[in-house]
């Protein structure tokens, strides 16, 4: 929400004291007509008691809706301000006179996105630091929950000084930790005055606050009373290093009443003082009231990206089944559990059965590197009444086991995450989730296809040919067989070359058991008919075979070999239009498409995809996600090394495919883990600016209102910024209202966004570690941000 200008009350505002109901019904196209001979009712909204109207307003959470309500009349304006409990400020602190003073009832205040982003709220004007705190505390006197960007201990002291009654505090800092505090006073002294002043503190969130792990235990010991009163402590992503066993024990002893603990730990036995069974048992004994427990290994996601094809890693975790069972028995109140490791926990079924029997209130479960979960027809270990299930690098789980588990949880499961599971690609995951197809609301999966689908593709193609004797189906079958045969020969010659060794897939090919199509369904199939059946448009989109575009690139996320990427790129360019069109169906024939078309993901609102570099998005609808009428948010995370991939032969990645989802309003495109050449790419390769253009082409056809974009990075040049092609493509999004760029940008490129008619809020966030300490010559200067915001406000807004 941008609050650069306060809402001033006009000297003589119009007072609409009586607003008939039928006026609103006329606006909504539902005119109220009285019965014949009955006098017309003059009942008005203003006749509703103010107490009831205040309760109605308090139920409105959407910011734009509340702003619209406040513009109806002066009574509604005052009532809306009196019931507003949450606010996020986006203006510049240098303009103190613009700070709104009418939100006296606000309890939750977010000051982490003030402009320019990343600067100290109090030290931006050193001579007026105290004045800034006084003005803010007077404008928001009832704040209990605060989020604020701080640079050092002086900012934290100012927060504790002016809001000593805080109950929940989230600190944000992506810049490096200052060292002069440690040299003067020791570890954790940044938090000393905060712990001494805020006696009512119940929640402390440091998940986006960079510090040292050595700072936390001493800070919690400064004021034992406050530490014992803490109910929530979030220590995820505090440092590049995780907490060790001694530090975990000190935190557990200092905060025995914790109900919510999220922490990143060192489970790797190669490090000194790693977390083992003894440390976890001490945590369970010390914090018996825990309801939310997230234990994340520092190397969990890094390892999973590099060895996705390995059945198991070389190391087993030093967390035994007996240790896990002891922790589960000690924490019977658990409702949300996440244990994500970078090493293997084998035969975990018995431990999970103890979890199911001891933790009856568990609603959310996230497991990483756990094996032996669903290896039978009755996965009793985790078949409980769950609402959320996340599986990461659980490489023994099969699609039949996952489907059996989902079937048992179909009455409650609404949030599913499946990533880096060896035997589950995107198609398998979607097939396994069919029992909850009409109830799931959030989904995260790997956007990858397994080469084993090629064999299954031929099998289903023969099935289609045996049931369909039409000439069109025969022509399609002939073209498809030729492409599959040539593609399979190249796959067989490589034999899954991984890290220099040849391996053959040990995966079980399980039949999908789809019903054969009838002749009426397959009659008269043409390329355009297949496209129209899925709601796809062929204008400007180069579709290619699903199997062809994924194989050869999907082996490992970050370290795909240059030969595999080159082979995949050649296959993408050599397919003719007919084979590309038939590649739209998952197995290359209309039978599969018709089978998936029978259902729709009617309740799916959020979709997250984890995509390796070079994959096309054009086949997303026909993998089983073509009918998502409620889909509002899509998150795409692209990972990989562009330096190992040659220039793609297709001209865009297919982002325009998202235009099929009519309800979509927000897109998150995260290319922060995409590494490439910022300048001077070798011959046959593309610079990062061209990769940005490849991914962003077609974004103007998606009716977005909000865009979160992380540009790719060049680690050698230490650059993460928006390029000219990406700026031009984003500026063509006519419906965009909010733009968040997580990187740097030149001022002349920033000016391109002023031509976007509906754009109201542009934020530049350098929320990655380490954020630049000093301003660059031409990028992300504070004065440049102020000039752009002034130009955007001077242009005006249509609504």
Secondary structure, DSSP 8 states (H G I E B T S, - for coil): ---SS-----TT-------BHHHHHHHTT------TT------BGGGS-HHHHHHHHHT---HHHHHHHHTS-HHHHHHHHHH--EEE--SBTT-GGGS--S-TT--EEEETT-BSTTS-TTGGGGGGHHHHHHHHHHHSTT--EEEEE-SSHHHHHHHHHH-TT-SEEEEEE-S---SHHHHHH-TTGGGHHHHHH-TT--EEEEEEE---HHHHHHHHHH-HHHHHH--EEEETTSSSS-B-HHHHHHHHHH-TT-SEEEEEE---TTSTT---HHHHHHHHHH-TT-SEEEEEETTHHHHHHH-TT-SS-S-B-S--HHHHHHHHHH-TT-SEEEEEEEEEE-STHHHHHHHHHH-TT--EEEEEEE-SSS-SSS-TTT-SS-SEEEEES-TT--HHHHHHHHHHTTTT--EEEEES-TT--HHHHHHHTGGGTTT--EEEEE----TTHHHHHHHHHHHHHHH---HHHHHHHHHHHHHHHHHHHHHHHHT-EETTEE----------------HHHHTT--HHHHHHHTT---TT-----HHHHHTTTSS-SS---HHHHHHHHHHHHHS-HHHHHHTTSTTSSHHHHHHHHT---TT--EEEEEEETT--STTTGGGTTS--TT--EEEEEEEEEGGGS---SSS---GGGGGG-TT--EEEEEEEEEE-BSS---TT--BHHHHHHHHHTTGGGS--SEEEEE--BBTTTTB-B--HHHHHHHTT-TT--EEEESSB-BHHHHGGGGG-TT--EEEE---SSS--SS--SSBS-HHHHHHHHHHHHHH----
